[in-house]
Amino acid sequence: MRRDRTDAIFSALADPTRRQVIRALSEQGPATATSLAANLPVTRQAVTKHLGTLADAGLVTATRRGREKLYQVSPQPLTDAVSWMAELGARWDERLAALREHVVSTRRRR
């Protein structure tokens, strides 16, 4: 995953309200900004801005239905972010295993 895309995803997910929006869309399926705002402690306009940020990061997509826009989660960027974290975690696991081995071998030599 490209660094700028990773940065956009994590930046979008850094905000707790945007995470609530993602959670709501994941649980209830496609929804309008108005219906999302009804269950969040922010205005419809604020939800619309949050949805714009999430859309810019590729985390949600919008489909027009009449005069309304239905938003839904786009799972691929989340999958990409989880994969990135797993790869990073695996690298740290390798480093920690090497450090552990070094400490154990150093103790054995004493």
C-alpha positions as CSV (number, residue, x, y, z in Angstrom):
1,M,0.0,0.0,0.0
2,R,1.3,3.4,-0.9
3,R,2.4,5.6,2.0
4,D,0.1,8.6,1.1
5,R,-2.9,6.2,1.0
6,T,-1.9,4.7,4.3
7,D,-1.5,8.1,5.8
8,A,-5.0,9.2,4.5
9,I,-6.6,6.0,5.9
10,F,-5.0,6.4,9.4
11,S,-5.6,10.1,9.4
12,A,-9.3,9.6,8.7
13,L,-9.6,6.9,11.3
14,A,-7.8,9.0,13.9
15,D,-11.0,10.9,14.7
16,P,-13.4,9.1,17.1
17,T,-16.5,10.5,15.3
18,R,-15.3,9.1,12.0
19,R,-14.7,5.7,13.6
20,Q,-18.3,5.9,15.0
21,V,-19.5,6.6,11.4
22,I,-17.6,3.6,10.1
23,R,-18.9,1.4,12.9
24,A,-22.5,2.5,12.2
25,L,-22.2,1.9,8.5
26,S,-20.7,-1.5,9.1
27,E,-23.5,-2.5,11.5
28,Q,-26.5,-1.0,9.8
29,G,-25.4,-0.9,6.1
30,P,-25.8,2.0,3.7
31,A,-27.2,5.1,5.3
32,T,-27.7,8.8,4.7
33,A,-25.9,11.6,6.5
34,T,-29.2,12.5,8.1
35,S,-29.8,9.0,9.5
36,L,-26.2,8.7,10.7
37,A,-26.5,12.1,12.5
38,A,-29.6,11.0,14.3
39,N,-27.5,8.5,16.3
40,L,-24.3,10.6,16.8
41,P,-23.7,13.6,19.0
42,V,-22.9,15.9,16.1
43,T,-24.9,17.8,13.4
44,R,-25.8,16.5,10.0
45,Q,-23.4,19.0,8.5
46,A,-20.6,17.7,10.7
47,V,-21.4,14.1,9.7
48,T,-21.3,15.2,6.0
49,K,-17.8,16.7,6.5
50,H,-16.7,13.5,8.3
51,L,-18.1,11.4,5.4
52,G,-16.2,13.6,2.9
53,T,-13.0,12.9,4.8
54,L,-13.7,9.2,4.9
55,A,-14.6,9.2,1.2
56,D,-11.3,11.0,0.4
57,A,-9.5,8.2,2.1
58,G,-11.5,5.7,0.2
59,L,-13.1,4.3,3.3
60,V,-16.7,5.0,2.2
61,T,-18.5,5.4,-1.1
62,A,-21.6,7.3,-1.9
63,T,-24.5,6.4,-4.2
64,R,-27.2,8.9,-5.1
65,R,-30.8,7.8,-4.4
66,G,-33.1,10.5,-5.5
67,R,-32.1,13.6,-3.6
68,E,-30.2,11.7,-1.0
69,K,-26.8,10.1,-0.9
70,L,-26.4,6.7,0.6
71,Y,-23.0,6.0,2.1
72,Q,-21.5,2.6,2.6
73,V,-18.2,1.3,3.9
74,S,-15.6,0.4,1.3
75,P,-13.8,-2.5,3.0
76,Q,-10.7,-2.7,0.8
77,P,-8.8,0.2,2.4
78,L,-9.5,-1.2,5.9
79,T,-8.2,-4.6,4.7
80,D,-5.1,-2.8,3.3
81,A,-4.6,-1.0,6.6
82,V,-4.9,-4.2,8.6
83,S,-2.4,-5.9,6.3
84,W,0.0,-3.1,6.7
85,M,-0.3,-3.3,10.5
86,A,0.2,-7.1,10.4
87,E,3.3,-6.8,8.2
88,L,4.7,-4.2,10.6
89,G,3.9,-6.4,13.6
90,A,5.6,-9.3,12.0
91,R,8.8,-7.3,11.5
92,W,8.7,-6.3,15.1
93,D,8.1,-9.9,16.1
94,E,11.2,-10.9,14.2
95,R,13.3,-8.1,15.8
96,L,12.1,-9.0,19.3
97,A,12.9,-12.7,18.6
98,A,16.4,-11.7,17.5
99,L,16.8,-9.6,20.6
100,R,15.5,-12.4,22.8
101,E,18.0,-14.8,21.2
102,H,20.8,-12.3,21.7
103,V,20.0,-11.9,25.4
104,V,19.7,-15.6,26.0
105,S,23.0,-16.3,24.2
106,T,24.7,-13.5,26.1
107,R,23.5,-15.0,29.4
108,R,24.7,-18.5,28.4
109,R,28.2,-17.2,27.7
110,R,28.5,-15.7,31.2
